[in-house]
Amino acid sequence: MKYEFDRTLDHRKNYSYRWGMPGMPEDVIGMGTADLDFTCAPCIREALVPIATENCYNYRQHTPEYYDAVVGWYKKNYNLQIEPEWLSNVPSTIGAVRMALGIYAKPGDAVIVQTPVFSPLRWAVEGADQTLISNPMKPVNGHYEIDFDDFEEKIRKYHPSLYLLVNPHNPTGRVFTKEELERLVEICYRYNVRIVSDEVHCLILYGDNRHIPILAVNQKAQEISVQIVSLSKGYNIMSLPHAIITVADPQMRQAWMRQIQAYSFGYAVNSFAIAAVTSIMKGEADEWMQELTGYLYNNLQEILKYIRDNNLPLVPYVPEGSFLLWLDCSKAGIGTENLGRFFMEKAHIDLDDGEENFGSEGKGYIRINFAVTNKVLKEALERIRAALSEV
Ligand SMILES: Cc1ncc(COP(=O)(O)O)c(C=O)c1O
């Protein structure tokens, strides 16, 4: 292994959300918030040091190198040809979603989304005074599928202005296929529903799973969609705030850019974020990503094997990408409520309670972040086994 994924960092000292929430026991293991426990690819430090050395943080433009890197990244990885003028940058993915809700829907409008849904996305819809319409994902043989009939029926019934697509999907771990995306686009196009696509989890993929950005689906998708990505989840640069927004359709873009101007986000160019993103999109962290994916895959396989070998009463929904495992605990004899509290009290593990963080379809589930060192993972599995054995 070339990179230091086994190295333990002191995340309590760096004010990590995951490890350092007030009131947590000293020996708590943080498996909630979706970031990584690892140091970043070396190219990130190399990109940031010259900026800190110059020590000047004036208003900055995006560099030509940045635009070349983003356009090249989409072409190389997805065979998607975008134009530099389709691009803009805002400080966060959720912020971009919230902006899109304000631009393409009015207060009182309906917004359809596959549930369970990540709470901040729900808050974005509620914060825009819009109504969230749920299209529940269907669990089929340990794998979630989209209920297309329900999706179309709800669109006919509630006439949503927008479909908030989360692909790859959090928390179910699904990476939607081209076929699924084509069907979704077809329905949205037919009923005049625009698509806001949150693709923040697209960077880490297992096996043959391939991410397809919404604008790479087809021409119809380009006419009705806003594509949002951030490199934060894959490369652990959450505190280098950025989200990259791509809008192909000229009218939709005009409306979008008007608000970029209104928020003055053209000036809010974080020089550190832009430098890190440029380096990553030029491919300088590709080898690191390959190794990270292997490390996370091994962690995931270890959890699945541990559950099988120890007959733990947990049903995993194996993620096709990212680093979050959705587990059905309904057969564990621990009830279906306050599961976060159970694991905190009995195992000193802070993880995400399904209902609290993802709504009613998350009841009886937990989500664990397995982007921890393998040593920490082993300790967590032991603690989970011990806690469940006492039930
Ligand atoms: C689906 C989804 N979108 C957005 C975010 C957060 O992205 P950002 O920090 O860029 O707002 C997360 C974080 O877990 C997420 O799971």
The ligand as an ORCA input file, in Angstrom:
! r2SCAN-3c Opt
* xyz 0 1
  C     -26.682     13.065     -0.935
  C     -25.839     14.122     -0.290
  N     -25.822     15.356     -0.795
  C     -25.056     16.329     -0.239
  C     -24.278     16.089      0.857
  C     -23.467     17.188      1.473
  O     -22.708     17.845      0.513
  P     -22.131     19.302      0.838
  O     -21.333     19.173      2.074
  O     -21.294     19.623     -0.370
  O     -23.317     20.218      0.963
  C     -24.265     14.803      1.419
  C     -23.436     14.524      2.618
  O     -23.457     13.473      3.197
  C     -25.057     13.801      0.836
  O     -25.079     12.573      1.326
*
